[in-house]
Amino acid sequence: MEKRYIGIKELSQYLSVPEKTIRWWVWQRQLPYRKFGRLLRFDLYEIEKWSTESAVAILK
């Protein structure tokens, strides 16, 4: 079974951005997340969707 939910540290490695950036995006509500008690978890399927939807087209 594939892992579906990951934490901040894993997500920062997955997206190659600092953990501080992940926390900022969460605070700004720019990144999809779930709270389980006090824990923040990120659904890999939602992150992939968010990543493709928020991509900026490169103009030539």
Phi and psi in radians as a Rosetta constraint file:
Dihedral C 1 N 2 CA 2 C 2 CIRCULARHARMONIC -1.364 0.35
Dihedral N 2 CA 2 C 2 N 3 CIRCULARHARMONIC 2.476 0.35
Dihedral C 2 N 3 CA 3 C 3 CIRCULARHARMONIC -1.224 0.35
Dihedral N 3 CA 3 C 3 N 4 CIRCULARHARMONIC 2.238 0.35
Dihedral C 3 N 4 CA 4 C 4 CIRCULARHARMONIC -1.796 0.35
Dihedral N 4 CA 4 C 4 N 5 CIRCULARHARMONIC -0.689 0.35
Dihedral C 4 N 5 CA 5 C 5 CIRCULARHARMONIC -1.852 0.35
Dihedral N 5 CA 5 C 5 N 6 CIRCULARHARMONIC 2.384 0.35
Dihedral C 5 N 6 CA 6 C 6 CIRCULARHARMONIC -2.276 0.35
Dihedral N 6 CA 6 C 6 N 7 CIRCULARHARMONIC 2.855 0.35
Dihedral C 6 N 7 CA 7 C 7 CIRCULARHARMONIC -1.618 0.35
Dihedral N 7 CA 7 C 7 N 8 CIRCULARHARMONIC -3.100 0.35
Dihedral C 7 N 8 CA 8 C 8 CIRCULARHARMONIC -1.079 0.35
Dihedral N 8 CA 8 C 8 N 9 CIRCULARHARMONIC -0.795 0.35
Dihedral C 8 N 9 CA 9 C 9 CIRCULARHARMONIC -1.067 0.35
Dihedral N 9 CA 9 C 9 N 10 CIRCULARHARMONIC -0.800 0.35
Dihedral C 9 N 10 CA 10 C 10 CIRCULARHARMONIC -1.139 0.35
Dihedral N 10 CA 10 C 10 N 11 CIRCULARHARMONIC -0.694 0.35
Dihedral C 10 N 11 CA 11 C 11 CIRCULARHARMONIC -1.157 0.35
Dihedral N 11 CA 11 C 11 N 12 CIRCULARHARMONIC -0.682 0.35
Dihedral C 11 N 12 CA 12 C 12 CIRCULARHARMONIC -1.100 0.35
Dihedral N 12 CA 12 C 12 N 13 CIRCULARHARMONIC -0.653 0.35
Dihedral C 12 N 13 CA 13 C 13 CIRCULARHARMONIC -1.219 0.35
Dihedral N 13 CA 13 C 13 N 14 CIRCULARHARMONIC -0.708 0.35
Dihedral C 13 N 14 CA 14 C 14 CIRCULARHARMONIC -1.088 0.35
Dihedral N 14 CA 14 C 14 N 15 CIRCULARHARMONIC -0.737 0.35
Dihedral C 14 N 15 CA 15 C 15 CIRCULARHARMONIC -1.623 0.35
Dihedral N 15 CA 15 C 15 N 16 CIRCULARHARMONIC -0.102 0.35
Dihedral C 15 N 16 CA 16 C 16 CIRCULARHARMONIC 1.027 0.35
Dihedral N 16 CA 16 C 16 N 17 CIRCULARHARMONIC 0.792 0.35
Dihedral C 16 N 17 CA 17 C 17 CIRCULARHARMONIC -2.294 0.35
Dihedral N 17 CA 17 C 17 N 18 CIRCULARHARMONIC 2.734 0.35
Dihedral C 17 N 18 CA 18 C 18 CIRCULARHARMONIC -1.135 0.35
Dihedral N 18 CA 18 C 18 N 19 CIRCULARHARMONIC 2.671 0.35
Dihedral C 18 N 19 CA 19 C 19 CIRCULARHARMONIC -1.017 0.35
Dihedral N 19 CA 19 C 19 N 20 CIRCULARHARMONIC -0.612 0.35
Dihedral C 19 N 20 CA 20 C 20 CIRCULARHARMONIC -1.036 0.35
Dihedral N 20 CA 20 C 20 N 21 CIRCULARHARMONIC -0.655 0.35
Dihedral C 20 N 21 CA 21 C 21 CIRCULARHARMONIC -1.153 0.35
Dihedral N 21 CA 21 C 21 N 22 CIRCULARHARMONIC -0.726 0.35
Dihedral C 21 N 22 CA 22 C 22 CIRCULARHARMONIC -1.047 0.35
Dihedral N 22 CA 22 C 22 N 23 CIRCULARHARMONIC -0.816 0.35
Dihedral C 22 N 23 CA 23 C 23 CIRCULARHARMONIC -1.079 0.35
Dihedral N 23 CA 23 C 23 N 24 CIRCULARHARMONIC -0.683 0.35
Dihedral C 23 N 24 CA 24 C 24 CIRCULARHARMONIC -1.113 0.35
Dihedral N 24 CA 24 C 24 N 25 CIRCULARHARMONIC -0.800 0.35
Dihedral C 24 N 25 CA 25 C 25 CIRCULARHARMONIC -1.073 0.35
Dihedral N 25 CA 25 C 25 N 26 CIRCULARHARMONIC -0.683 0.35
Dihedral C 25 N 26 CA 26 C 26 CIRCULARHARMONIC -1.120 0.35
Dihedral N 26 CA 26 C 26 N 27 CIRCULARHARMONIC -0.814 0.35
Dihedral C 26 N 27 CA 27 C 27 CIRCULARHARMONIC -1.069 0.35
Dihedral N 27 CA 27 C 27 N 28 CIRCULARHARMONIC -0.630 0.35
Dihedral C 27 N 28 CA 28 C 28 CIRCULARHARMONIC -1.446 0.35
Dihedral N 28 CA 28 C 28 N 29 CIRCULARHARMONIC -0.062 0.35
Dihedral C 28 N 29 CA 29 C 29 CIRCULARHARMONIC 1.020 0.35
Dihedral N 29 CA 29 C 29 N 30 CIRCULARHARMONIC 0.678 0.35
Dihedral C 29 N 30 CA 30 C 30 CIRCULARHARMONIC -1.675 0.35
Dihedral N 30 CA 30 C 30 N 31 CIRCULARHARMONIC -0.234 0.35
Dihedral C 30 N 31 CA 31 C 31 CIRCULARHARMONIC -2.131 0.35
Dihedral N 31 CA 31 C 31 N 32 CIRCULARHARMONIC 2.310 0.35
Dihedral C 31 N 32 CA 32 C 32 CIRCULARHARMONIC -1.237 0.35
Dihedral N 32 CA 32 C 32 N 33 CIRCULARHARMONIC 2.305 0.35
Dihedral C 32 N 33 CA 33 C 33 CIRCULARHARMONIC -2.618 0.35
Dihedral N 33 CA 33 C 33 N 34 CIRCULARHARMONIC 2.940 0.35
Dihedral C 33 N 34 CA 34 C 34 CIRCULARHARMONIC -2.267 0.35
Dihedral N 34 CA 34 C 34 N 35 CIRCULARHARMONIC 2.588 0.35
Dihedral C 34 N 35 CA 35 C 35 CIRCULARHARMONIC -1.948 0.35
Dihedral N 35 CA 35 C 35 N 36 CIRCULARHARMONIC 2.243 0.35
Dihedral C 35 N 36 CA 36 C 36 CIRCULARHARMONIC -2.030 0.35
Dihedral N 36 CA 36 C 36 N 37 CIRCULARHARMONIC 1.665 0.35
Dihedral C 36 N 37 CA 37 C 37 CIRCULARHARMONIC 1.191 0.35
Dihedral N 37 CA 37 C 37 N 38 CIRCULARHARMONIC -2.099 0.35
Dihedral C 37 N 38 CA 38 C 38 CIRCULARHARMONIC -1.714 0.35
Dihedral N 38 CA 38 C 38 N 39 CIRCULARHARMONIC -0.009 0.35
Dihedral C 38 N 39 CA 39 C 39 CIRCULARHARMONIC -1.572 0.35
Dihedral N 39 CA 39 C 39 N 40 CIRCULARHARMONIC 2.359 0.35
Dihedral C 39 N 40 CA 40 C 40 CIRCULARHARMONIC -1.657 0.35
Dihedral N 40 CA 40 C 40 N 41 CIRCULARHARMONIC 2.305 0.35
Dihedral C 40 N 41 CA 41 C 41 CIRCULARHARMONIC -2.312 0.35
Dihedral N 41 CA 41 C 41 N 42 CIRCULARHARMONIC 2.611 0.35
Dihedral C 41 N 42 CA 42 C 42 CIRCULARHARMONIC -2.140 0.35
Dihedral N 42 CA 42 C 42 N 43 CIRCULARHARMONIC 2.220 0.35
Dihedral C 42 N 43 CA 43 C 43 CIRCULARHARMONIC -1.404 0.35
Dihedral N 43 CA 43 C 43 N 44 CIRCULARHARMONIC 2.098 0.35
Dihedral C 43 N 44 CA 44 C 44 CIRCULARHARMONIC -1.035 0.35
Dihedral N 44 CA 44 C 44 N 45 CIRCULARHARMONIC -0.610 0.35
Dihedral C 44 N 45 CA 45 C 45 CIRCULARHARMONIC -1.140 0.35
Dihedral N 45 CA 45 C 45 N 46 CIRCULARHARMONIC -0.752 0.35
Dihedral C 45 N 46 CA 46 C 46 CIRCULARHARMONIC -1.192 0.35
Dihedral N 46 CA 46 C 46 N 47 CIRCULARHARMONIC -0.636 0.35
Dihedral C 46 N 47 CA 47 C 47 CIRCULARHARMONIC -1.144 0.35
Dihedral N 47 CA 47 C 47 N 48 CIRCULARHARMONIC -0.735 0.35
Dihedral C 47 N 48 CA 48 C 48 CIRCULARHARMONIC -1.073 0.35
Dihedral N 48 CA 48 C 48 N 49 CIRCULARHARMONIC -0.769 0.35
Dihedral C 48 N 49 CA 49 C 49 CIRCULARHARMONIC -1.103 0.35
Dihedral N 49 CA 49 C 49 N 50 CIRCULARHARMONIC -0.812 0.35
Dihedral C 49 N 50 CA 50 C 50 CIRCULARHARMONIC -1.035 0.35
Dihedral N 50 CA 50 C 50 N 51 CIRCULARHARMONIC -0.738 0.35
Dihedral C 50 N 51 CA 51 C 51 CIRCULARHARMONIC -1.094 0.35
Dihedral N 51 CA 51 C 51 N 52 CIRCULARHARMONIC -0.768 0.35
Dihedral C 51 N 52 CA 52 C 52 CIRCULARHARMONIC -1.278 0.35
Dihedral N 52 CA 52 C 52 N 53 CIRCULARHARMONIC -0.609 0.35
Dihedral C 52 N 53 CA 53 C 53 CIRCULARHARMONIC -1.264 0.35
Dihedral N 53 CA 53 C 53 N 54 CIRCULARHARMONIC -0.534 0.35
Dihedral C 53 N 54 CA 54 C 54 CIRCULARHARMONIC -1.671 0.35
Dihedral N 54 CA 54 C 54 N 55 CIRCULARHARMONIC 0.094 0.35
Dihedral C 54 N 55 CA 55 C 55 CIRCULARHARMONIC -1.202 0.35
Dihedral N 55 CA 55 C 55 N 56 CIRCULARHARMONIC 2.503 0.35
Dihedral C 55 N 56 CA 56 C 56 CIRCULARHARMONIC -1.743 0.35
Dihedral N 56 CA 56 C 56 N 57 CIRCULARHARMONIC 2.308 0.35
Dihedral C 56 N 57 CA 57 C 57 CIRCULARHARMONIC -1.231 0.35
Dihedral N 57 CA 57 C 57 N 58 CIRCULARHARMONIC 2.476 0.35
Dihedral C 57 N 58 CA 58 C 58 CIRCULARHARMONIC -1.617 0.35
Dihedral N 58 CA 58 C 58 N 59 CIRCULARHARMONIC 2.166 0.35
Dihedral C 58 N 59 CA 59 C 59 CIRCULARHARMONIC -1.698 0.35
Dihedral N 59 CA 59 C 59 N 60 CIRCULARHARMONIC 2.455 0.35
